[in-house]
Amino acid sequence: MKRTWLILVGGLAAAGAVFAVVYFSVPAPEPVRHSNLEWMKQEYHLSDAQFVRVIELHKAYWPKCGEMCGRIDDKNGKLQELLAATNVVTPEIKAALAEVAQVRIECQTAMLQHFYDVSQVMPPDQARRYLAWVHEETLLPHQMVPTTRTTKEH
């Protein structure tokens, strides 16, 4: 029973971490302001035309991102309701966990596709740097699962 709760809590923590990364890593979905992306132009040495294309890609992605965040919120809310009603893992809870996981997969896939689309606008060497950075910041395991810190007692 203890292991079941640890798995359940770990899954919820991972879902929350993914949501937080997506939600807090970027400014509000609309409108995308040029100044919010200006750092990319400087950091990745984008031409004016490349920068305009990056802005277009961001503007196209934000509604999808917002929709995914809404779906994650909905699925997490339903899961919370189920969890509040029992102290055992029911088939409904298992199904809700699977739904949350599926939406997270869809969200991460869409986010990764967006990163790849943006990278294709960049010069190849800058695209590699950009992808390395976004992978490190958003997709590597340490970003999605909270770490457990242990302390030694003296």
C-alpha positions in Angstrom: 0.0 0.0 0.0 2.8 2.4 0.9 4.5 1.7 -2.5 1.3 2.4 -4.4 1.0 5.8 -2.7 4.6 6.6 -3.5 4.0 5.8 -7.1 0.8 7.8 -7.2 2.4 10.8 -5.5 5.5 10.5 -7.8 3.3 10.5 -10.8 1.4 13.6 -9.6 4.7 15.3 -8.8 6.0 14.6 -12.3 2.8 15.9 -13.9 3.0 19.0 -11.7 6.7 19.5 -12.7 5.9 19.3 -16.4 3.1 21.7 -16.1 5.2 24.1 -14.1 8.0 24.0 -16.7 5.6 24.7 -19.5 3.6 27.3 -17.5 6.4 29.2 -15.9 9.2 29.0 -18.4 7.7 31.4 -20.9 5.6 34.6 -20.9 1.9 34.7 -21.3 0.6 33.1 -24.5 -0.8 36.2 -26.2 0.6 38.3 -27.6 4.1 37.3 -28.1 6.2 40.4 -27.7 9.3 40.9 -29.7 11.2 42.0 -26.7 10.5 38.7 -24.9 12.3 36.9 -27.8 14.9 39.4 -28.5 17.4 37.5 -26.4 17.1 34.6 -28.9 18.1 36.9 -31.7 21.2 37.9 -29.9 22.1 34.6 -28.3 21.7 32.5 -31.5 22.8 35.2 -34.0 19.6 35.3 -36.0 19.1 37.5 -39.0 16.0 39.7 -39.1 14.2 37.3 -41.4 15.1 34.3 -39.1 13.9 36.3 -36.0 10.6 37.1 -37.7 10.1 33.4 -38.5 10.9 32.5 -34.8 8.2 35.0 -33.7 5.7 33.5 -36.1 6.4 30.0 -34.8 6.0 31.2 -31.2 2.7 32.9 -32.0 1.4 29.7 -33.7 2.6 27.5 -30.8 1.1 29.5 -27.9 -2.5 28.7 -28.5 -1.6 24.9 -28.6 0.4 25.3 -25.5 -2.4 27.1 -23.7 -4.9 24.4 -24.8 -2.6 21.7 -23.5 -2.2 23.4 -20.1 -5.9 23.6 -19.9 -6.3 19.9 -20.6 -3.6 19.1 -18.0 -5.4 21.2 -15.5 -8.7 19.4 -16.3 -7.3 15.9 -16.0 -5.4 16.8 -12.8 -8.6 18.3 -11.3 -10.5 15.1 -12.1 -7.8 13.0 -10.6 -7.7 15.1 -7.4 -11.5 14.6 -7.0 -11.0 10.8 -7.3 -8.2 10.8 -4.9 -10.1 12.8 -2.3 -13.0 10.3 -2.4 -11.0 7.2 -1.4 -7.9 5.7 0.2 -7.3 2.9 -2.3 -6.2 2.8 -6.0 -9.4 2.2 -7.9 -9.8 1.4 -11.6 -11.1 4.9 -12.0 -7.9 6.3 -10.4 -5.8 4.1 -12.7 -7.7 5.4 -15.7 -7.3 9.0 -14.6 -3.6 8.5 -14.1 -3.3 7.1 -17.6 -5.2 10.1 -19.0 -3.0 12.5 -17.2 0.1 10.7 -18.5 -1.3 10.7 -22.1 -1.9 14.4 -22.0 1.6 15.0 -20.6 3.0 12.9 -23.5 1.0 15.0 -26.0 2.2 18.2 -24.4 5.8 17.2 -24.4 5.6 16.0 -27.9 4.1 19.3 -29.1 6.7 21.2 -27.2 9.5 19.2 -28.6 8.1 19.6 -32.1 8.0 23.4 -31.5 11.7 23.4 -30.4 12.6 21.4 -33.5 10.7 23.8 -35.7 12.4 26.8 -34.2 15.8 25.2 -34.5 15.2 24.7 -38.2 15.1 28.4 -38.7 18.6 28.8 -37.2 22.0 28.3 -38.6 23.1 24.7 -38.0 25.6 25.4 -35.3 23.2 27.7 -33.4 20.4 25.1 -33.8 22.5 22.5 -32.0 23.2 25.0 -29.2 19.5 25.9 -28.9 18.4 22.3 -28.9 21.0 21.3 -26.3 19.7 24.2 -24.1 16.0 23.5 -24.4 16.6 19.8 -23.9 18.5 20.6 -20.7 15.9 23.1 -19.5 12.7 21.2 -20.3 13.0 17.6 -21.2 15.8 15.9 -19.2 14.7 13.7 -16.3 16.0 16.0 -13.6 13.6 18.7 -14.9 10.5 16.5 -14.7 10.9 14.5 -11.5 11.6 16.2 -8.2 14.7 15.1 -6.4 14.7 13.6 -3.0 17.2 15.1 -0.7 18.5 13.1 2.2 20.4 14.4 5.1 22.6 12.4 7.5 21.6 12.5 11.0 24.5 13.0 13.5 
